[in-house]
Amino acid sequence: MLKHISKIYRPDSYHGTAQKSPFFEGWFFKLVDSAKSNIYAIIPGVFFSEDHAQSHAFVQVLEGHTGKSEYFRYPLTEFRSKKTQFHIEIAQSNFSKDKLELNLSGKNWQIHGQLRFKNLYSWPVTLLSPGVMGPYAFAPFMQCYHGVVSMDHDIQGDLSINGQVIEFQNGKGYTEKDWGTGFPSAYIWAQCNHFETPGVSVMVSVANIPWLRSSFCGFLAGFLLAGKLYRLTTYTGAKLQKVLVLGKRIEIRITQASKRLELIIEQQTSGMLHGPYEAEMAKKVTESLNSIMRVKFFDNEKLLFQGEGTASGLDVNGNLDEILLDEVK
């Protein structure tokens, strides 16, 4: 019991010890070089299936401009983690909050090198709100839990990718994670920290959340501006006023008291990733890393921020009718 409680207050660390199948846990490292010429997602994780032959560790790679991806699969014996902090090893690759070291050799990708992360901005963990899940982190029966490891940070180092050295020095990164029994039946996730104004970062997630014998549309949004994180979420009393998908255009509006966050995301190149569905990691997650995000943020109808972000992450999947919401005044 004490171990379970301690993990709640360490959302970035590994939660899978002694979990029953089905269970998955994955970390999402978004890497963008200073010129935005190279955009990658590196996704290490582990999957436990009721069909034990399907249980394995993995590292996924997605390239943002082409949508090219690869899934590196490893036996569970190649997965190792530290108990009291976020540090995992998968085969010869290492991952932690402030560093990753990659040694990946696959059919299409040869990736080697080390990157370090500086000036991280983590989602606050408090006694009653341990991370982005808030009080829902204490619920023992959630289908999927979410963690934001860093809303925004600087990258140092380089990677050799298929023999070419890619400099990530002075690049920007973002890191988050998910764990639980599976992905929601419908969800939209978007993220961007590449605006003309330095230090601005946005993350929003809208999903159909199973709850007891029913479900509800839950959402999480964080807007980082001038060193202050504005949290607009289901548990903070925010209201979801609009969720529209119009072809490759997604519109979301969230209000909370005097605050209003408006997003328009234009989907660009997408690639296919594996996600936890039923008894397998199925290749049916469509994700973009180079979408365009237009943001407006108001307080008492005063426009505090307006900007267009590039190199934006976007993930739109499932039966969207479960979460779509036409404009509510």
N, C-alpha and C positions, 0 to 999 in steps of 0.2 A: 504494500500500500504506500509506504513512504517513498519507495523507488518510483512508483507511478506519479505521485505528486511532484517529486523533484523534476521529473521529465516534463511535466506540464510547464514548469518555469524555465525550461531550456528547449523552446520550440525548434531551434536549429539543429539540435543533436539527434542521434538515432533513437527512434522509438520502438523499433521492432523486436527487441529482446522479449522472448516468451510470448509473443503474439500468436494467436491461432490463425490458421488459414481460413479464408483468403486474406492476404495482407500485402500491401505494397508501400514503399517509401522511396521517394526520389527527390533529388536536389536539382535546381535549374540555374545554371551559371550562364548569364548572357554576357558576351564579350564583344566589344566594338572598338576598333582602333581609332586613332585620333582623326583620321580623314574619312571615317565611315566607309572605307573601301572594303573592309573585312568585318563581317558580322557573323558570329557563331553562337550557337547554344550548345553547351556541354551538359549532359543530363546523366549523372550516375545514380544508381539505385538498386533496389532489391525487390524481388517478387516471390511470395510464398503462395502456392496454389494447393487446393485440396487434392489435385492430381500432382503428386510429389515430383513426377518426371518433368513437370512444367516449371518447378521452382528454380530460380536462378538469380544471379546478379547481372547487372548490365551497365553499359555506358552508351548513351545515344549522342550522336553528333548531327547537328543541322546547320547548313550554310545558308545565310540569309538572302543572298542575292540570286542564287540559283534554285533554292529549295532542295538541294541535294542532301541526302541523309544516309546514315548508316547506323546499324544496331549491333553493338559488340556484346555478345552473350558469354557469360562465364558461369562455371559451377559455383554453388553457394560457398564452397570451401575457399574460394578466392575473395570472399567478402569479409572484411574485418572492420571493427569500429571501437572507439574509445567510449568508456561508460559515462564520463562526466563532462564531455565536451564534444563539439562537432568536429570529428576527425574520422574519416573513413578511408579505407584502402580497398581497391578492387584490382586484383592482379598486381600489375606494376604501376598503377596510377594512384595518386593520393589527392584527397579533397578536404579542405577545411574552410573556415570562415574567411581567412585572410590569405589563402594560397591554394593553388592547384598545380599538380605535377602530372603531366600526361605522358603515357607510353602506350600508344594504341597502334596496333598493326592489324588491318583488316583487308577486305577485298578491294575497297575503293579509297581507303584513307590510311595514311601513315602520319601519325601526329605525335610529336615529341617536344618536350620543353616544360618550362615552369613560369607561372605568372604569380605575381603578388598583388594584393589589394590593399589600398591605403585610403584613409579618410572615409571609413564606412559609416553609413547612417542606418542603424538598425531600428526596426519597429519596437517601440518601448515595451518592456515587460514590467508590469506592476502586480501588486498583490491580488487585486480583483480582476485584472485584465492582462493575463500573461501572453502578450503578443497580439497579432492581428485577429485571432479568433475571439478575443475578449472572453467573456464568461462562458461562451460555448466551448472553450478549451477544456472545461471541467466535465462536460457531458461525455459519458463513457460509451455512447452508442452512435456517434456521428459516422456517417458513411465516409466522409473525407475531411481531413483537417488540413489547414493551410498555415504556412509560416513565411514571414518576410525576413530573410537574413540580412539583406542590405538594400535599401531603396536606391542608393547611389554611392559609387566609390570610384577611385582612380585605379588604373591598372599599370603595373610595371612589368617589363619582361617581354619575351618573344616566344613564338612557337614555330617549329619546323613542321610545315604541313605539306605532305607529298614532296619533300625535298626543297621547298621554298620557305625561307625564313620570313615570317610575318611579324613585324614590329607592333606590339600593343602598348609600347611606352606612351604615357599620357592619354591612353584610351579611357573609356568609361565602361563600368560594369554594373550589373544588377543581379542579385541572388535571392531565390525563394525556394520553397519546398512544399510537397504534399505528402500525406500519408493516410492510410485507412484501408478500407476493404475494396474500394473502387472509385472510379470517376462518377460524377453526377450524370443523370440521364440527359441533362441539357445545361450548357453553361457558355458564358462569354467571358473571356479574360483579355485584358489589354494592359500594356505597360509601356512607358516611355520616360527616358531621362536624357533626351537629346534635344534641348531647346536652345535658342539663342541666349536666354538668361541662364547663367551657370547655377547649378544646384537645384534646379527644378526637376521634380520627379513625380510621376503619376502611376498609380496602380489601381485597377478596378476589376472586380470579379462579380458576376451575377450568375446564380446557379439555382437549379431546383434541388431543394434540400429535403431528403426523407426525414420525417420527424414522427416518432411513435408509429401510428397506423396511417398517417397522412403525409403531407409534404407542404413546403412553403417556398416562396421565392426569396432567397437570402442574398445579401450583397455586402461586399467589402470595398471600400474606396479609401485611398490615402493620397493626399496631395501635399507634397513637400515644397515649400516656398520660403526663401530667405531663412533657412534653418529651422522653420516651424512646420511640424506635421499636422495637417488638418485631417481628422478622421471622420468619415461619413459612412456609417455602417448600420446594419440592422439593429445591433445591440446598443448603439448610441442614440437611437431614436430618429435617425435619418429617414427620409421618404424617397422611394424610387418613383420618379414621375414619368420617365420615358425609357423604353428599351425597344428600339426598332432596328430591324435588319432589312435594308433595302438594296438587294444585290450584294455588292461588295462594300457598301456603306453602312456603318453601324452608328446609331445615335443613342446616347445615354444621358439622362439628366437626373441628378440627385440633389435634394435639398435637405438642410438641417438647420432649424431655427433661422438665423439671418443669412446663412451661407448657401450658395448654389454652385454646383459643379456641372458644367456642360461639356460633353465630349462628342466629337465627330471623328470616327476613325475610317480611313480609306484603306481597304485591304489591298496589299500588293502581292508579290511572289510568295507562294506557300509551299511547304513541303509536308511530307507525311511522317508522323512519329508513332511509336507504339504507346498504348495506354492500357491500364488495368481494367479489363472488362471480363466479368464472370471468371472463367478458369484459366485465362491466358492473357498475355500481353499482346493485344491485337493491334495491328498496324492500321489504325483508322482515326488518328488524331491529326487534324489539319492545322498547321501552325505557320504563321508569317513572322519574320523578324525585321522586315524592312517596310512596314506599313507607315502611313502618315496619320498623325494624331493632332487634331485641332482642339485647343482647350480654352475655355473661359471659366474664370472663377470670380464669384461675386460675394460681397458682404454688404448687407443692407442696400442692395441694388447698385453698390459702387463696384466697378470693375477693378479687381485687384491684380488680375493677370489675364493676358490674352496672348497666345502663342501657338506656333505650329511646330510640332516635334517630328523628327524623322527617326529612322532605325527603331521603329516601334514594334513591340511584340503584340500579336493578336492571335487568339485561339477561339474559334466559334464552332461548337460541335453539339450534336445531339438533336433531340426533338425540341426545336426552339419555341414552338407554340406554348410550351410549359412556362416560359419566362418572358415572352414578348409582352410589352405593355405600351399601348397607344398613349398619346399625350394626355396627362392628367394635369389639370390646372391647379 
